[in-house]
């Protein structure tokens, strides 16, 4: 291995990804789409004898593996930062509406995706499971960005959407754990599905319980200890522990642990983030992890694009993609607005519209699920085919692009601009 | 490659390194020494059939390469952050004293180290060159820490030490560039040494010139442009560029460029840091890069320790190490205090003592030089032998451990505690 080649690869990918993200952002499009396109460009651009892939040594497995490690560690940190923003107490406070919105918003898209592949497309059960799982998790970042830009954070709809998106993340992780577990064990026996489900749910519940009971106790203990020492000796300076180091160690450790017990590494990273969520603000953790993410996360999205093989895109595949995109949009919209309606019969149509649209974007989470599906082997074949991987990437990109303008217009119908200005002035 | 194994390796190394650094810090010892010891432990701990190295898959080149990439990228970021703290205008303002202290503090240890290996030890010229180069650069971090802890930042001696250490870094990079260039070309002809020297000096000078002339101009241009736009349209919001992304891209790009033209990658990273030094504060860059370093840099020091083979340490090697340590301490002490004396004949002995001792610690820079020496092949053999690599690691560790208590006592002689309290109260 030549370190110069590694530096070239990292420098070029990083610079291209950030430039693309910058340009896309200027036009109001999420930067990650630019980064995925850079990946697609790198793997598909061939001019005569010259190819991008060869210049960056990406056709050499040794260097490709290194990029993969950067991508995987990057996505672990990304999910870790999502976990940092997921507080257990927020989950219990958003109430029934958010829970119902999240639950139906998970079940209906999953069933639609699964049924489509199983009964109308290639009929491969693992394909169907992973495609269903990839259609589940909402990418709250994009919606949150729109809400923030419109200064409508304090509306009822916004709170339900954000709350539901958080619960939806956890449900999504559980669905992924079950699906991945079924594929890894290559078994569809009820007993094995049951044991995987129990393992996944138990892992999540133990961490949630630890978050809501254990962490505050440890924190209070340390505080008390420092107070006692301070009373005994007023010049005592509490030992400073670098919480960033501790949290990174826990993130890497949990990612390994999740992988080790047969779940996805990102599930561990996500749960690790939740452990620190209550104190992330005190310790400036979110900001610090964000700096690490600025460096690492782009490698993941470029890596996603690298695996899209344009040569493979046929008319038939585009039709499948179209069907999946429509099901993904309709499934979320119906599931979530139904969930809101069930809880609050008197809710008006424009509110249901906002909630339904707000939950549409899948963004990175769907892609992450697909990446995992492509890596698990069932009887020597990946659990998710490369063609369906491309479909998931397309689905994520389209739902992400479609949601912001629709959401903005749905919000404007319910809250005309005057309201927004008022809300802004009140701040 | 199994990502689970990678996560295990990263998680265990990170957790052990940070724990060791924490414990060492508590006892007033620089954390990096704990991290190096973790590396030595991992590569040398064998209990019966079990070895640490095997559990972490480090005897598999595939995984070791990945650790190496993390180490190399980490050390590039480390030098980048040193560059961020190196302002060109500080260099020109510290005056003659700092320049003389730095210059003689570089020349004398280099000559002593070179002469010892060439004439008294194994006589291999490349060994001698790299050992000399590893004895050159002061690790200012350790001294700065002592000065800061004693609240003596505003003394004349402190300013000379910090200024000299900065210049010393640049001189050290030039020495490294020349030595590495000689080894890479395997040539000792005057013409080739000359061309390498010119290349190295030119690279450094171009960047320095760009820093002092080009960067302020670009900055002023952008500012003016924004002002003009703001006058034309008062609602204009200047485009936000993520300076962290830009600086990381430049860091990786310069690291590659330096490697490509035959210099060490870290020289490029260091110079890249200098480009942003004037604006690092405005953009919060130092803090953000520091977060990335918290994650990455420990891998470098563990990697350093991994390459120390305890089985190799013989009585003879310890004697060489002892000689090198003594020369490293005496060389810096004499070189630096001589430099101060030459500039200011009336300077008193206690001040010379402070300056001489303050420049002793070599810390990470010496080790980085040795790591590079071990990787360059001359006629199929590394330019620096593994034995001498171990000697450099020992030298760095001992000089780092010895300096802080000596410096504290030297400072106390000149500035008794009353003065420190006064200085503190004035803040």
Interface residues (C-beta under 8 A of the other chain):
Chain A: X1 X3 X4 X6 X7 X8 X10 X11 X14 X15 X18 X22 X26 X62 X65 X66 X68 X69 X72 X73 X76 X239 X241 X242 X244 X245 X246 X248 X249 X252 X253 X255 X256 X259 X260 X265 X287 X288 X289 X291 X292 X294 X295
Chain B: X1 X3 X4 X6 X7 X8 X10 X11 X14 X15 X18 X22 X26 X62 X65 X66 X68 X69 X72 X73 X76 X239 X241 X242 X244 X245 X246 X248 X249 X252 X253 X255 X256 X259 X260 X265 X287 X288 X289 X291 X292 X294 X295
